[in-house]
Amino acid sequence: MRDAFDEFMEELRRRRAAQSGNGDDEKTGSDSKPGTEPRVGDDASDGEAREDETVDTNRSGPGTDGDPEGEDEAPRPISRGGFGGGFGIMEIILIGALLYGIYWFIKRRRSEVSAGTSYRDSSAMDGGRTAAPMTAYEPEARESDVETGLRHIRQMDPRFDERDFTDGSMDRFFQIQGAWANRDMSGIRNLLTDEMYKTLQEEADQLRTKQRINRLDNIAVRSVDITEIWQEGGADFITAKIYANLLDYTTDERTGEVVSGSRTEPVKFQEYWTFTRPVGENPWKLSAIHQAE
């Protein structure tokens, strides 16, 4: 904008300088040099030129000397510089071009500002209305291994429920602990795989041989959480972490004396119990027990 304005002013100064120079030349040409007599021929020529530049606007036709309506009015000289020696045609064109350039520049700037407005500026355009907050983008959460395993189980067992499984695992935990304290696993054999039944029964038989009884009293299960699910060899496997506290002590069968543990000091423990079943709607059986590290 400033460059266009400077160019306009420079062009205006040049044109005024040119007009001023022409006026000086005409004035110099009309004055006589010192010591030189004016020539009659030149005066006549100047008179004829001035008569040619005079426009008779009131003469309607040839009139008589005595007709007042036929008399000529005072001649009106034609302006050479346009508009009484003010701005000429070129100046008007330059001004018009400058004004159009200003209008075009302002219009373009407004268009750029409108196009550049983002949603962060929209509250100023709402006249004080409260805009809904923008929700930050959050990537889609990846499915966990447990969720993937649950989905696979439900494909073959649509009625499987995670809460029902954890509640059932707690019930099986109490039943198995009771059979262990009695040193007889035959009553819960349907809750154990063949391998697990064999292992637990052999350990119970060793206690019986030593005339020892492992007591598990005041059992309180705090939580049962599924930690792992997988399929293998046409079977489902689910591992649950069992967190509980209880009184765990061993007595001598003959005297009743405590040989290990405490009758009064409860202990806390975490164990991982793994249950399995053939794929589909089949009962779960305990297949492994691991102590938490």
N, C-alpha and C positions, 0 to 999 in steps of 0.2 A: 504494500500500500504506500509506504513512504517513498519508494523508488518511483512509482507512477506519479505521485504528487510532485516530486522534485523535477521529473521530466516535463510535466505540464508547466510548472513555473518557469523553467528554463526556456521552453518554447515561447511562452508569453513574453518573456524579457527580450528574446530575439526579435519577435514581431514588432514590439514597441520600439526597439532600437532601429529597426528598418523603417518604420513609419516616421520616426523622428529624423532620420537621415534624409528621407525624401522631402520632408518639409523644409529642412535647411537648404537643400539644393534649389528648391523652387524659390525660396526667398532670396538666395544669392543671385539667381538668374534674373530676377525682376529688378534688382537694384543696379544702378549705374555705377561704374567705376569712377573714382575721384578724378576730376579733370576731364571727363569725357561727356560730350553732349549727347543727350538722348536722341535716338533716331525715331523719326516719325513713322517709318515703316514698321518698326518693331511694335510701337504703340498700337498701330492699327491692327497688326496681327494679333496682339494680345486682346484687343477689343473684340475681334472676330471670334477668337477662341472662347472668350467669356460669353459672347452672344450664343455660340453653339451649345454651351453648357446650360443655358437658361431654358427652362421648360415653361411654355405658355399653356397653362391648364384651363384658362377661362375663355379662350378664343373658340367660338363656336362656328365661325365662318367668316368670310370676308365682310367687313362692316364699313360704314361711312365714317368720316371724321367727325360728323356731328352727332352720331349715335352714341349715347353714353354707354349703352350695353355692349357696344363693340370695342370699348376701350380695354386695353390689356391691363391686368393687375400686375402687382410687383412680381418679378420673376423669382422662382424658388430654385436655389442652387442645389444640384445633386451632390450628396455627400460621397466623397471618395473613400472615406474610412469606414462607412457603415454606421448607422445609428448615431449620427452627430459626432463623429470622431471618437466614439467609445469602442466597445468590442466589435471585432469584425466577424465574418462568417467562420473563419478558421478557429477563432477563440471560442465561439459558441459550440462548434463541433468538438473541440478539445474538452470543454466543460462537460458536455453531454457524455462523452466517452468516459471521463473521470467519474461522473456520478453513476454511470452504469457499472463501472468496475467496482466501486464501493458497494453497490447493491448486490452484485454477484458474489463478492468476497464475504459479506455478512451472511448471505443466504447459505453459502457453502459451509461456513463455520457452524451455523445453527444445525445444518444437516448432520455434520460430524459429531456434534455434541449429543444430538438425539440418538444417533446410531451407537454411540459409545456408552450410553447409560446402561448399567447392569442392574441385576435384581437387588444389589445392596443399596442402590439409590432410589428404589421404588417407593420407600416409605415417605420420602419427601414429596412425591407426586400424589400420595393418597390423602392429602389434606388432614393428617392426624389420625387416620384409621390404623388400627393395630394389624400388622401383617403377620401371617402365620410363619413361625420360625422355620428356617431351612433345616432339613434333616441331613446331618452329615452322612456321607456315603460310607457304608460299612460293607466290606467284602463278605460274600457268602461263607458261613462257617462250614468247615470241613466235617464230614460225618465221622464220628469216632468209631473205633473198632467194636466197642460194645453195641453201638447203634446198628452198625453193619451186621453184627452177629444176630441181634434181635430181629432184624428185617429178614434174614435168611431163615430163622426158626419159624417166623410167622408165615412164611411162604408155604410150609408144610403143616403148620399148626396155627391156623388163623385165630384160635381162641386163647393162645398163650398170652399170659399177663405177667408182667415183671413183678408186680406187687404180690400176686398169688405165689409166685415162685419163692420170693424171699421169706414170706410167712411160712410156707411149707418147709423151707430149709431150716428155719428156727425150730419147728416141731420135730423134724428128724434129728436135729442136734440134741434136743432133750431126751428123745427116745434112745439114741445110741449111747449117750452118757450114762443113762440108767442101766442099760444092759452091760456096759463096761463095769460099772460098780458091782453088779451081780456076778461078774465073771462068766456070763453065759450070753453068747451072741445069737443063739439059735432063734430067739423070739423076734429078732429084727432082721433075719436073713434076707427078707424081701426088700430091705432098705439098702443093702450092700451088694456090690458086685462080688463075684466069686473070689477074686483075688483079695479084695478088701476084707471079706468075711474070714478068709483063711488067716490073714495077717492078724486081725484083731483077736480072733479066737485063740491063736497060738500064744499071744501075749497074756491073755486072760488065764490060760492054762498054766503058764509059768507062775503067775501070782497065786493061783490055787496050790500049786506044788510047794511054794514057799510059805504057804499059809499067811499070805498077805492080802489085805483088802484096800483098794484105792478108793477113798471116799471123795465124792464131789458134791458138796452141799451149798445151799444158798446161791444157786446159779442165777445170775442176772445178765441177760444178753442185752447189750447196749445198741448194737447195730448189726445189720446184715446187708452188705453192699456187693453187687455184682461187679467184678473187676475184669473178667475175661470171658469171651464166648467164641467158640469155633466149632467147625464141623470136620470130622475125620472118619474115614472108613465107614460111611453110612450112619454115623452117630453124632448126636449133639453133645457138646461139652460146655458146662458153665462153672466158673470158679467164683465163689463168694467169700468175701472176707468177713469173718465173724469176730466181733469185738465183745468181750464179756468179762465179768469178774465173778469169783466164786471162792469157796473154801476148798482147797485141794490138799489132802493129807492122806497118809497111808498108815494103817494100824496093823498090829499083830492080831491074827485071828484068834489065838488062844488067850491072850491077856487083855486085848483091847487097847494096849498102849500105842501111842503115836510114835511111829518109827521114822517118819519124814513128813515135812509140811507142818501146818498149824491149824488147830481147830478154830482159832479166833482171828487170825490175820488173813483177810481176803487177798487174793492175788488177781491181777489183771492179765489178760492174755489176748493175743490176736492170732488166729489160725485161718489158713486158706483151705476151704473144703471144696473139692471138685466133684460135681455130680454129672452123670452121663445117662443117656437113654438112646435107643434107636430113633432115627429121624421119624417125626410124626407125633401123634398123640399117644405117648407111652409114659409110664411112671419113671421118675428119676431115682437113681441109685448112687450112693456114695462110692467114689472110685479112688480118692486120694485125700490125704491130710498133710499139710505142710505148715510148719511153724513160721511165723513172721520173723524176719531178721531184725 
